[in-house]
Amino acid sequence: MSPIFRRHVEMIVLYVYLCIANWGHAAMSSSTNNVNLVNAQTNLLRSLLESYDKRAVPLENSSEPVILSVGIRPINLVQLHEKQEILDTGVYIQQMWSDFRLRWDPPRFEGLHAIHIPVDLLWMPDLSLYNNAEVDFESMNTLAIVFFHGAVYYSPRARIRTMCDINMYKFPFDTQTCHIKLGSWTYDGNRIKLSHFQVNTTLDMSDFTLNKEWDVVETSTKINTKYYSCCPEPYEHMQCTLVLKRNPTYYRHMFLLPAVLLALIVPFQFVLPPNSKERLTLGALLLVGILLLIVMLQDFLPEAHPNLPALDIFEDAQENGLPG
């Protein structure tokens, strides 16, 4: 082996050795950092929750309520049940409040500025759905994010079913306005004060999946204050409004087109002789067609609702106007 070749081999071996040594040092350093971070999280959780009582409201000053920022971020519109007058939606319920007992100094805990804690271990507001159509609504129990200055962010995903007053007069070109009302069930405005999570007073629709039947044309939020005869304290709730416009394509073909065709056929009865079989047959077919459309329309109408669709009134007039 020549001296030059031997020198190249030695240099390659030395380079490989240095790479392995550096890799081992980096891995050991990374492992050490990970251990330090885990220990910091463990110590922080122990420090925060050791004497923490989740039953106590985090009122740092008795004269100042807990500021609860609330927001609704719709995910999808599952269905608007016209007959039951129920709006079924999937949403994120965004909540943020401040708990002075959950503050810490980041340099003492490896620079940790935030930590995830199971919400069952923390105090949380008793936020309830006021116009819920059921006893309770389905909610995903997620972790809360706690920041070093005491702010707590909690945003569970939920499927909610709320009552919605349906007006079917302009069906199938109707627009429906539905509300979602949220507020504390037991705390008055002196203990928990509501505020908007969003800077503006509209809903965050960034994660919303479009619905084939309904378009969300407008959203808004406002905070209402109500006083009850039993108590002098104010009670607040947030009202989120969704304005929904129906896509009439399907219903145009299923209801409007047959109704127009039946209306065009009705005058031909007057052309036929009064005692002819053709006139009786045509009248019977028109009657069956109109009754079928009315029965189909009943599947969409809310029970005992004062506003009938104009289409239903038109079909009733056709039926009553058929000559005998």
Buried (B, 14 or more C-beta within 10 A) or exposed (E): EEEEEEEEEEEEEEEEEEEEEEEEEEEEEEEEEEEEBEEBBEBBBEEBBEEBEBEEEBBEEEEEBBEBBBBBBBBBBBBBBBEBBBBBBBBBBBBBBBBEBBBBEBEEBBEBEEBEBEBEEBBBBEBBBBBBBEEEBEBEEBBBBBBBEBBBBBBBBBBBBBBBEBBBBBBBBBBBEBBBBBBBEEBBBBBBBBBBBBEEEBBBEEEBEEBEBBBBEEBBBEBEEEEEEEEEEEBBBBBBBBBBBBEBEEBEEBBBEBBEEBBEEBEEBEEBEEEEEEBBEBBEEBBEBBEEBBEEBEEBBBEEBEEBBBBBEBBEEBBEEBEE
